């Protein structure tokens, strides 16, 4: 049972999610960005990837699905 529980926890682990190609976007104060509309053109963000981090700047916000 312990092995099954560990497997389930790993499946939803933030690190496992990042490893599947997702990223976590944060503003310069470290706050997680959840919606594109919470950003402004020119704003600098940090992206945490499965392997490594990036410093990026918002050029423009795109409509959902685009």
N, C-alpha and C positions, 0 to 999 in steps of 0.2 A: 504494500500500500504506500509505503514511503516513496518508492521509486515512481509510482504513478502520480503522486502528489507533486513531486519534484518536476516531473515532465510537464504537468499542467501549469505550474508556476513559471517554468521556463518559456512556455508558449506565449504567455502574456507579459513577459519581462520587457521593460522598455528597451533593453539592449538587444533582445531577440527581434523586436519590432524594427529597430533601426537596421539590423542585419538583413531584413527582408526588403530594404530599399526605401524606408521612410526616413524622415529627418525631423528634428525638433528645431524650430526657429525661436530665437530669443532676441529681445531688444538689447540695447547696450547696458541696461541695468540688470539683465538676466531674467526678465519676465518673459514667460512663454507667450508667443504670438499664436492665437488660435484662429483668427479670421483676417483675411486680406484687408478688410476695411479698417482694421486696427493699425494699419501702417500708412505712411505718407511717402510720396516720391522723394528720393534723396535720403531717406532714413537708412541707417546702417543696422544690419542684423547679423547675428551669429547663427550658423547652422551646425548642428551636431549630427553627424552621419554615423553609419555603422562603423566606419573606420575613419576617424579624423574629424576636423572641424573646418568651417569656411567662414570668412568674413565677406559679407555681400552688401550691396546697396540696392534699395528698391528703385527701379526705373519707373514703373507704372503698375497700377493694379489692373488685373484682367478680370473680365466677367467670369462667373462660375462656369466651369466646363471649357474655358478657353485659355 
